[in-house]
Each structure stands twice: as C-alpha cells, then as structure tokens.
Amino acid sequence: MGIVWTIIVGFIAGIVAKFIMPGPNEPSGFVLTTILGIIGAFVATYLGQSLGWYAPGQGAGLIGAIVGAIVVLLVWGMISGRNRAV
C-alpha cells in the first residue's frame, strides 16, 4: 500500500509543481510533469528514509514530495535544455 500512496502523493505533487514551475502548456507537458512528480515523490521517500527522516516503509509527505518533484523538474529542464538562459 505504501507504493500506491507514494504514487498518489507524487501525482498531486506533480500537479502542484506544475503550478509552481510552469512549463510548456501542451498536453504532454501535463503528463510529463505528473510522471516527474511521481518520480520526485519516490526520490523524496528514498532520501528521507536514507537520512532517517522517515521510518522504513513510510513514504514522503506531501511537502517532501513537492520538493522532490520540483528538484526532478529542475534537473529535467537542465537535461532537456528547455530552461536555458537566452
């Protein structure tokens, strides 16, 4: 059940991160952002458990997942080259 909860929280975190960091307004941008939000929630869960913030088996909360989603979105933007300074 923990993985399902992390996916749900990551989906919500991806939507919130999309409003915080607006990107392209195409439909694939929404899907990509929510997928990256889910990845960010897993990253936040893993780092939180590694640093002792969360107990084993405990997922990241909404705030941690949002921060993880924003970090993943920033990294994705740098890799894909969309956020280049002109």
ZAVEX-604995 format. One line per 5 residues: number of its first residue (from 1); for each residue x, y, z of C-alpha. Coordinates in Angstrom, 1 decimal. Example, Ala and Ser with C-alpha at 12.3 -4.5 7.8 and 13.67 -1.06 7.14 Angstrom:
BEGIN
1) 12.3/-4.5/7.8 ~ 13.7/-1.1/7.1;
***
This chain:
BEGIN
1) 0.0/0.0/0.0 ~ 3.0/2.3/0.6 ~ 3.9/2.3/-3.1 ~ 0.3/3.2/-4.1 ~ 0.3/6.0/-1.6;
6) 3.6/7.4/-2.9 ~ 2.2/7.3/-6.5 ~ -1.0/9.2/-5.4 ~ 1.0/11.8/-3.4 ~ 3.5/12.1/-6.3;
11) 0.7/12.7/-8.8 ~ -0.7/15.5/-6.6 ~ 2.9/16.9/-6.0 ~ 3.4/16.9/-9.8 ~ 0.3/18.9/-10.3;
16) 1.3/21.4/-7.6 ~ 4.9/21.6/-9.0 ~ 3.4/22.3/-12.5 ~ 1.7/25.4/-11.0 ~ 4.9/26.5/-9.2;
21) 7.1/26.0/-12.2 ~ 5.0/26.5/-15.3 ~ 6.5/24.9/-18.4 ~ 5.1/24.2/-21.8 ~ 1.3/24.2/-22.0;
26) 0.9/21.3/-24.3 ~ -1.0/18.2/-23.1 ~ 2.2/16.1/-23.0 ~ 3.6/18.7/-20.6 ~ 1.0/17.9/-18.0;
31) 1.5/14.1/-18.4 ~ 5.3/14.5/-18.2 ~ 5.1/16.8/-15.2 ~ 2.9/14.4/-13.2 ~ 5.2/11.5/-14.1;
36) 8.2/13.5/-12.9 ~ 6.2/14.4/-9.8 ~ 5.7/10.7/-9.1 ~ 9.5/10.1/-9.6 ~ 10.1/13.1/-7.3;
41) 8.0/11.5/-4.6 ~ 10.0/8.3/-4.8 ~ 13.2/10.3/-4.7 ~ 12.0/12.2/-1.6 ~ 10.9/8.9/0.0;
46) 14.2/7.2/-0.6 ~ 16.3/10.2/0.6 ~ 14.0/10.7/3.6 ~ 14.5/7.1/4.6 ~ 18.2/7.2/4.0;
51) 18.6/10.3/6.2 ~ 16.4/8.9/8.9 ~ 13.5/11.4/8.4 ~ 11.1/8.6/7.6 ~ 10.8/5.1/9.1;
56) 11.4/2.2/6.7 ~ 8.2/1.6/4.8 ~ 7.0/5.2/5.4 ~ 6.6/7.4/2.4 ~ 7.3/11.1/2.0;
61) 4.6/13.5/2.9 ~ 3.1/16.0/0.5 ~ 5.6/18.8/1.2 ~ 8.6/16.4/0.7 ~ 7.1/15.1/-2.5;
66) 6.5/18.6/-3.8 ~ 10.1/19.5/-3.1 ~ 11.3/16.2/-4.7 ~ 9.1/16.9/-7.7 ~ 10.5/20.5/-8.1;
71) 14.0/19.2/-7.9 ~ 13.3/16.5/-10.5 ~ 11.6/19.1/-12.7 ~ 14.7/21.4/-12.5 ~ 17.0/18.5/-13.3;
76) 14.8/17.5/-16.2 ~ 14.7/21.1/-17.5 ~ 18.5/21.3/-17.4 ~ 18.9/18.0/-19.2 ~ 16.3/18.7/-21.9;
81) 17.6/22.2/-22.4 ~ 14.2/23.9/-22.1 ~ 15.3/26.2/-19.3 ~ 18.3/27.7/-21.0 ~ 19.1/31.3/-20.4;
86) 18.9/33.4/-23.5;
***
